[in-house]
Amino acid sequence: MNTSGSEKKLQTIAFYNIENLFDIYNDEHTNDNDFLPTSKKKWTKNRYDRKIYKLASVISKIGFEISNKTPTIVGLAEVENDSVLRDLIQNEELSTYNYSFVHYDSTDERGIDVALLYNKDEFKVESSETFTIYIETPEGVRDFIRDILLVSGFLDGDPIHVIVNHWPSRRDGDEVTSYKRIIAAKKVLEIISKLK
C-alpha cells in the first residue's frame, strides 16, 4: 500500500463465512423457512440480535492486533439481504466506523448471497457487478447457486479488484459435487481474464 511519509499504512482484508445470517422474516421468493420464529430452529429476534452482536464484535477485531484498527475490507458469505447487513454495520461494535457494503440478491435457492463490507474512509468503490454461475444437475435441472461478486475501487489510492465468492457445498459428497466447483472456478478465471 501507499506510504504516508515514512510510515507504512497497514490494511486488513479478510473473508468471513458468517453462516446463515438470516433475518426473522419470511421471504416468499426463497427457502428461508428454517430461519423463522416458528421453525424448529426458533430463529427469534433475540437470537438474531445476539448473532448480529457476536459477528460485529468478531469483525471489529479481525487484524486489529497487527494494524491497530478494524478491517478495511471483509468479503462475506451467507448473507440473506441488505437488511441484515445494515443491522450488522449499525451494531454498537461497528457503528463508530464508517462501514458500508456492496450486495446483490442472487438466484440462490436458499436466498443467501455474498457481500463486501468496507470502510468508506479507506476504500473507494468505483464499480461493482455480479456474475451468475449456470449449473445443471446430471438430470438437466438448473441448480440455482450464489453469484460471484466483483468490486473494483481504490485502496489508499491504489486500484484493486476484489472477487467475493462462496462456491457450491460438498454437503452431498465431494466427488458428486466437484463439477459445480469446477464450473465456479472457471467463472472466476473468466472474471480475472476480463480484468486483465
Secondary structure, 3 states (H helix, E strand, C coil): CCEECCEECCCCEEEEEEEEECCCCCCCCCCCHHHCCCCCCCCCHHHHHHHHHHHHHHHHHCCHHHHCCCCCEEEEEEECCHHHHHHHHHCCCCCCCCEEEEECCCCCCCCCEEEEEEECCCEEEEEEEEECCCEECCCCCEECCCCEEEEEEEECCEEEEEEECCCCCCCCCHHHHHHHHHHHHHHHHHHHHHHC
